Structures are given as structure tokens and as C-alpha cells.
Amino acid sequence: MRILVVEDEVDLAEAVIRGLRRRGHAVDGAARVVEAEQKIASAEYDLLILDWGLPDGSGLDLCRAVANSEVAMFTEVRPRILMLTARDAVSDRVDGLDAGADDYLVKPFAFAELEARVRALLRRDAEEGAPVLEVAGVRLDPSRFLAERDGNRLDLTVKEFAVLEFFLRRPDHVLSQETLLEHCWDEMADPFTNTVRVTVSNLRKKLGPPSLIETVPNRGYVLRTALPAD
Amino acid sequence: MTLRHFVRSVRFRLALTASAVVFGTGAVAIGAVYLVLRSYLQSETITRYRVEGEVMRVGGRVFVVPRQVTPEQVQSVEAVYRQLILNRVTLMVLVSLGVLFVVSVVMGWMSAGRTLRPLGEMTRVANDIQARDLSRRIEVRVPDDELGQLASTFNAMLDRLQRAFDQQKVFLAQTSHDLRTPLAVMRSNLEVTLDDPQANVEDWRSTAAVVVKAGERMSEMIDSLLTSARFEAGASESTEVDLVLLASELAEEARARIEVEPYEGSGSVVVHGNRPALERAVGNLIENAIDAAGGPLAVVAGREGEWGYVAVADRGPGFDPDFLRASPGLGLAIVKRVAEAHGGLVEMVPRVGGGTVVVLFIPPVDVVPQMPPVSVRLGDL
């Protein structure tokens, strides 16, 4: 899923981005409030990870602005917000959550916990919210990076895994190439390449027959839960 | 309250004093009346006025005394009568003294209570105030009297305490924030790399570099904290320090890491202070300027009116005063503490042409500045 990490501590931001990317998330970074606002306006993020103290303002104010839709956003859907800050006083945590944050994690934190909280936050908006997904014979366990079809282990790349999870959480929905690009690739992806097409086609090959992911001409792809009885 | 406490209480003693004064004065007055009356009755005998014959005048009035009564008989009747009067007067004197005693005690107790009520209130407020809630104040009813002044002084002391506590709270939050951040950097970098089965030597090398950098930052902060804490605890001595010399040395040191404009100051400004703490303060200013902007920095020291100063100017993006007040950063927070401990202060002004000038003002030795320093002129460094 698409995540924006707003953190001015470069070394920390780098580690968080690296760790989350390895879990298949599409992650961008911003070191300042202004930069974060620009990115929120130009991409559809599923989750913002916000530091409190930023050089040009407060992450809490940004959190409030996003929660109240007071900043320009790419779509109507507001991203989930996780405050990641060294401010640990109870009053700070209360302020953070009251400002509209969905979750609050205090630095220093265990990376595994951050990952788990990110997974939990991203599940909330999905149609299929189960921690382990089982749809049409496919079983996907994001916490252990495990994918199976009919009991056979699938050897997926992180990107393929992320795309498959995206499909499984929205079964029977037609998803356009743009939507997939927006949620599963970060800002480094070139929108004019056929990277989405290539990834989906590789995923289909690895999933094997019968084909789960159908192409809907001119609209995109759809994962069918009920296979056509041919 | 035990009897002993009761007898020793200010209210009891005040009441006793008031009662003694009222009762004593009353007793003397009544006693005097009694004595005068008694001596008068004894000296004034009607037999003295007795005229041979039947007529007797007493105070303008004429009495007729029968001839067959002897003066001795009259005297004995007079003596009985006198005793009766004296007995009645004695009774009245004793009763009124008793009433006076009770009334004076009650009045004294009540008036002492009213006078002392603000004191009791102060004691209650002082008891209510725990270290956490310093927001309570004593209500000052009559600001001009002695107790009103005591209450005002007490309130002013609470104001200062509250300010100091608030500052301490901000400082603590800042310290924990700034120490946690490098910890978070270390931990997340190590965990992410550790979690990567494909991590190679190069990945480990860069992770180690990040951890070393964060560790250096932490030990720098801890040094900084310890220097200012030691100084504040009075564990390090004060000497005469030349601000100009100190600033030029630190500017020279910084030149190894960043572009610093040639130092222009001359002469000397001697202050009374702790050299390590002042060095640390100016060092933090330079460090902040480097973080904010890179060069070229300007470091200048000198005298501005009644104040000695060291100013560090950068070409960074400037500052937001509100944001700084809430979260000054540990470095600047320490500079502020050092400044305040030296009777000085820290000011920030925008630098002409972009950037920030941070000025550390310290009063020179033997000078007690009457006016706050003016830092605006330093903007065009």
C-alpha cells in the first residue's frame, strides 16, 4: 500500500522507508511539512506516518489538517495517520489521537511493532479486513510474507505480493492500472512504463490455472472469487 | 489540637492580650469609681452639717432633724446605711467585672480570629499546593495591609515557582525527545538491516556508520547536559572569562568543519562565569547554525550598551518564533539555561539578507544592566 513517511531525521526516515519497502509497501518520504503537503496533494496515500516536530512546523497540525480535510488532497478518501514521535507524555498521546491520528507510536520503537501497526491500519479500510486472507483458494499471510494457492507455496516478489494483497482485499472490484500504480508503486515509478502490466502478468503465471485475475478491456483487472463454471 | 498547642496559638495569645487590655482598663475604671465612692461616703457625714436646733442643709436642701435624736444614734443609722450602699456597689462592681471579663475574652477571640483569617487561608492554600499544581493563588482582600502584602508576596513567589516548573517541564520533554531520537535511529536501522536476510557487508557498513553517528550525537548531548547540570549544581567554579577570546577560539575551531567569515571583533569583554558552560553555550549556537544552514557563519563578540554578547549568524531558512518557544531543541534550551544562570539571556533576530542571528547576552563583570539588551542592530552582521 502507498505510505508517506514524514520525518526530518534523515537516518531514521531512511530506515523506516527501507524496512517498509521490503514488506512490499510503496513508500515515499518527506522531511518538511511543505514537502509533505505537496506529496499529499499529488498522490493517493493510504497511510501517513508523521513525526511531531518538523523543521518548518508541527506534524500534529498537519495531522489535524489532513483529518479535517483542510489540505489539498489527491482524492476525497483521507489517508490513515500514524503519529511516530518521541513525545511520550500521556497528554501528548491524547493530543495526537484527538487531533485525528488513528494510531500513536513512541520512539524509540521496535520495527516489528511499527510494521504490525501499519498492517492493522491498512486493513481497516479494506473490504476484506482479515489479517490472513483466504479468497478463491488463495491464502495470503502478510505478517509472515506467505502466499499459497490450494496448499502450494507461491514464490512471489514483494511487488507481486503487494499487488496480490491489493486484489484479494478488493475481490470482484475492477481495478484500473492507474489505481494499482497509485497504491502499489511509490513516486519513483514511471507512469508511462508497462510495469503494472508486466507485474500482473507475472503474478498470473505464478498463480497458475485456472486464471484468477481477469482483464477487463479498457478498464483494468478484476479478481474473481467465483470461477466461471465452464 | 492539644491544650498546649491551643495555649501557644497566635489566636489565643492575641485574644488574651486584647482581653487583658479591655478587662484591665475596665477593672481599673470600675475600681477607681468604687474607691472614690467609698472614701466619699466615709468622709461625708451628715453630723458635720448638723446645726444646733432642728434645721440641716445638705446640698441646698433643708432637712429637719428631730431634737430628741442624739448625734450618736444618727451616726449608727448612717453607718448601717453606708455599709448597705457599699455592699450593693461591691456586688455591682463584681458582676460588671465578670461580665466585662467574659465579653472581653469573647471579643478578643473573635477579633483575633478575623485578623488572622487570611493567615489560615494562606496555610490552607500552601497545604493544597502539591508540586504538580502550582496554579492556586491566595485571594488578596485588602492589598494594602501587612497580611495583604504577605499574600501578594506569597503569590509572587508561586508565580516564579510555577514559571520555573514549567520551564523545567519543557526542558525535560525536550531532553527526552532529543535523546530518544538518536536511539530510534540506531534501533530502527539495526532492526531493519538485521531483518534483511540478503543484507551484505556494504549494508552492514552503512548501518554501522549511521549508528556511530547517532551515538556520537547522543554522547555530545549528554556532555552538554552534564556541563550545564554541573554548573547549575554549583559543582564548578566561576572565573573571569573573556567573551571575545572565547568566541574567536570557537570560531577558529568551527572553521575546520564549515566556512566561517573572518572574525572581526577586537578588545575584550570580561564576564564573571563558568568557562566550560559558556564554551558549551556558544558551541551549541555554532552547532545549531551548522545544522540549520551550513555556511558561511559569522561569529562576533563585543559589547552592546550595558551588555556583553556573542552572536552567531547563519544563512539558514530563518525561524518561527512560536515554534521555537514550544520546541527549542536541546542545544538552544541549554544555551538559555546557561545564559539565565549568568544573569543573561538569549535572543534571536532575523539576519538581514536571510538567515538567523542568535545572540547570547551576558552582563560584563561589575555591571548590573538596568535595561534589557537591544538585539535588533545585530541583524546586519
HADDOCK unambig.tbl for C-alpha pairs under 7 A between the chains (distance, minus, plus):
assign (segid A and resid 11 and name CA) (segid B and resid 185 and name CA) 6.14 0.50 0.50
assign (segid A and resid 11 and name CA) (segid B and resid 210 and name CA) 6.75 0.50 0.50
assign (segid A and resid 12 and name CA) (segid B and resid 184 and name CA) 6.97 0.50 0.50
assign (segid A and resid 12 and name CA) (segid B and resid 185 and name CA) 4.64 0.50 0.50
assign (segid A and resid 12 and name CA) (segid B and resid 188 and name CA) 6.94 0.50 0.50
assign (segid A and resid 15 and name CA) (segid B and resid 188 and name CA) 6.09 0.50 0.50
assign (segid A and resid 15 and name CA) (segid B and resid 189 and name CA) 5.08 0.50 0.50
assign (segid A and resid 15 and name CA) (segid B and resid 192 and name CA) 6.55 0.50 0.50
assign (segid A and resid 16 and name CA) (segid B and resid 188 and name CA) 6.96 0.50 0.50
assign (segid A and resid 19 and name CA) (segid B and resid 192 and name CA) 5.32 0.50 0.50
assign (segid A and resid 57 and name CA) (segid B and resid 323 and name CA) 6.81 0.50 0.50
assign (segid A and resid 86 and name CA) (segid B and resid 177 and name CA) 4.96 0.50 0.50
assign (segid A and resid 86 and name CA) (segid B and resid 180 and name CA) 6.03 0.50 0.50
assign (segid A and resid 86 and name CA) (segid B and resid 181 and name CA) 6.48 0.50 0.50
assign (segid A and resid 87 and name CA) (segid B and resid 177 and name CA) 6.01 0.50 0.50
assign (segid A and resid 107 and name CA) (segid B and resid 180 and name CA) 6.24 0.50 0.50
assign (segid A and resid 107 and name CA) (segid B and resid 181 and name CA) 6.71 0.50 0.50
assign (segid A and resid 107 and name CA) (segid B and resid 184 and name CA) 5.58 0.50 0.50
assign (segid A and resid 108 and name CA) (segid B and resid 180 and name CA) 5.94 0.50 0.50
assign (segid A and resid 108 and name CA) (segid B and resid 181 and name CA) 6.86 0.50 0.50
assign (segid A and resid 108 and name CA) (segid B and resid 183 and name CA) 5.89 0.50 0.50
assign (segid A and resid 108 and name CA) (segid B and resid 184 and name CA) 3.99 0.50 0.50
assign (segid A and resid 109 and name CA) (segid B and resid 184 and name CA) 6.47 0.50 0.50
assign (segid A and resid 111 and name CA) (segid B and resid 188 and name CA) 5.89 0.50 0.50
assign (segid A and resid 111 and name CA) (segid B and resid 191 and name CA) 6.42 0.50 0.50
